[in-house]
């Protein structure tokens, strides 16, 4: 699923692993997490998807359920400056 959304770029493999781990592989939460990463400027699409910030700046909630609940219905993904 993430290959369809993000493409097959080798530079995104660590991010894909993090998303799968933190969302427990739930397709809904994976999609929501990716959308939040685009909205937060962590990911950019210019023909291909690329990280616009360091992996060190990416914070993904422990699980999708916890992230959405703790944010009061908001996103469970945050990027540090």
C-alpha positions as CSV (number, residue, x, y, z in Angstrom):
1,X,0.0,0.0,0.0
2,X,2.7,2.5,0.9
3,X,4.5,1.8,-2.4
4,X,1.4,2.9,-4.2
5,X,1.1,6.1,-2.2
6,X,4.8,7.0,-1.8
7,X,6.4,5.2,-4.7
8,X,9.4,2.9,-4.7
9,X,12.2,5.3,-3.7
10,X,14.9,3.7,-1.6
11,X,15.2,6.9,0.4
12,X,11.7,6.4,1.8
13,X,12.3,2.8,3.1
14,X,13.1,4.0,6.7
15,X,10.0,6.2,6.7
16,X,7.8,3.3,5.3
17,X,9.1,1.0,8.1
18,X,8.3,3.6,10.7
19,X,4.8,4.2,9.4
20,X,4.0,0.5,9.3
21,X,5.4,-0.1,12.8
22,X,3.6,2.9,14.4
23,X,0.3,2.3,12.6
24,X,0.4,-1.4,13.3
25,X,-0.1,-1.9,9.5
26,X,-3.6,-0.5,9.6
27,X,-4.3,0.8,6.1
28,X,-6.6,3.6,7.3
29,X,-4.0,4.9,9.7
30,X,-1.1,4.5,7.2
31,X,-3.0,6.6,4.7
32,X,-3.9,9.2,7.3
33,X,-0.3,9.3,8.5
34,X,1.0,9.9,5.0
35,X,-1.5,12.6,4.3
36,X,-0.5,14.4,7.6
37,X,3.2,14.1,6.5
38,X,2.3,15.9,3.3
39,X,0.3,18.6,5.1
40,X,3.1,19.1,7.6
41,X,5.6,19.6,4.9
42,X,7.6,16.5,5.8
43,X,6.9,14.9,2.4
44,X,6.8,16.7,-1.0
45,X,5.7,15.5,-4.4
46,X,7.4,16.8,-7.4
47,X,7.1,14.0,-9.9
48,X,8.3,11.6,-7.1
49,X,7.7,11.7,-3.4
50,X,10.7,13.0,-1.3
51,X,11.4,13.7,2.3
52,X,11.5,17.5,2.7
53,X,12.8,17.2,6.3
54,X,15.2,14.9,8.1
55,X,13.9,11.5,9.4
56,X,15.0,12.8,12.8
57,X,12.3,15.5,12.5
58,X,9.5,12.9,11.9
59,X,7.4,12.0,14.9
60,X,4.7,9.4,14.5
61,X,2.3,8.5,17.3
62,X,2.8,5.1,18.9
63,X,-0.3,3.8,17.1
64,X,-2.8,5.4,14.8
65,X,-5.5,4.9,17.4
66,X,-3.5,6.7,20.1
67,X,-2.4,9.5,17.8
68,X,-5.9,10.4,16.6
69,X,-7.3,10.1,20.1
70,X,-4.6,12.1,21.8
71,X,-4.9,14.9,19.2
72,X,-8.6,15.2,19.8
73,X,-9.4,13.9,16.3
74,X,-6.4,15.5,14.7
75,X,-3.3,13.9,13.2
76,X,-0.9,11.7,15.1
77,X,2.1,12.9,13.1
78,X,4.3,15.8,13.9
79,X,7.5,17.3,12.5
80,X,10.0,19.0,14.7
81,X,11.7,22.1,13.3
